[in-house]
Structure formats: structure tokens, C-alpha cells
Amino acid sequence: MVTKEQIKRINELYNKQKSTGLTEDEKKEQSHLRRLYIDSVKQNLKAQLENIKIVSPDEKDGHKHSHHCDCEKHNH
């Protein structure tokens, strides 16, 4: 997980890179922080995708229905 402080530092380094340039140490720090950020985004996306459940239209309200269902959850 990337902290707000790390994101702030990523932005500071980006702005400094555009204005005056970065030292070698700052370039390494920037690269490291960017990698942490990218890995965090990937991890969050993977977790979200793993929690997605695909259901058919017949299962959309949590249980399976036949076309002649009388559970009153559909307008048949």
C-alpha cells in the first residue's frame, strides 16, 4: 500500500524533474516510489477482479429461476 506521503513525494520529484532536474539519488528514489505505486495499483486491481462474480440474467437476484418461476421477483 502506498501512503499519501509517498504519493506526495512522487509528485514532488516529478515537478522537480520538470523544473531543475533530479540528482542520481533522486532518480533512484523516484524509480523506487513509482514501482511501489505501480505494484500497489496492480495488487488492488487483482483483488477487485478476484472478487467479481459473473452471473447469468436468470441468477441476477441471487438465486436461479426457471422461465415459469412464481417467486414474484420477476414480471413473468
N, C-alpha and C positions, 0 to 999 in steps of 0.2 A: 504494500500500500504506500503510495506516495503522499507525503504530507503537504499541507498548504505552504509551509516554509520552503520545501524542495521545489514546488511549482513556482513560487515567487523567485527563488534563486535561478531556476531555468530561464525565467523571463528577464531577470537582471542580466544574466550572461548573454542572452540573445541581444538585448538592447546595447550592451557594451560592445559586443562583436560588431554591430552595425555602426556604432559611433567611433570608437577608438581602437577596436581590435582586442583580442584576447592574448594573454600570455600562454605559454605551453601548459602550465599547471591549470589555468582556467579552461583551456580547451579540453584537457583530460577530465576535469570536473564536469564540464558541460556534457561531454560524451557519456560519462557515467550516469549523470542525472537523467539524461534523455533515455538511456537504456532502461533505467528503473521505471520511468514513466511508461515507455512502450510495453515493457513486461507486465506492468500493472493493468494497462488497458486490455492486453491480451487475456490476462487471467480473469478479469471481470467479464469480458465478453464470453469466454469459455464457460464460466459459471452460469451466466444467463442462458446460454444456448443449452446447457445440460438440464436446465430446469424447465424448458419448453416442452409441453406435451401437445402433440398433434392429435386432434380428434376429428372423427368424421362428422358431417352435419347431423347424423342421427344420434350422436353422443354429446352434442354441444351443451346440454344442461346437466351433464354428469352421469347419465345412465342411458343405456341403449333402448331405442324404441323401434317397434315394428311400424309398418305403414298404417296398421289398424289399431294403434295404441289408444287406450281410453284413460290415460293418466291425467288428462285435462291440462297438460303443459303445452299442448300444441293445438293449433286450429285445424284439425283434420276434417 
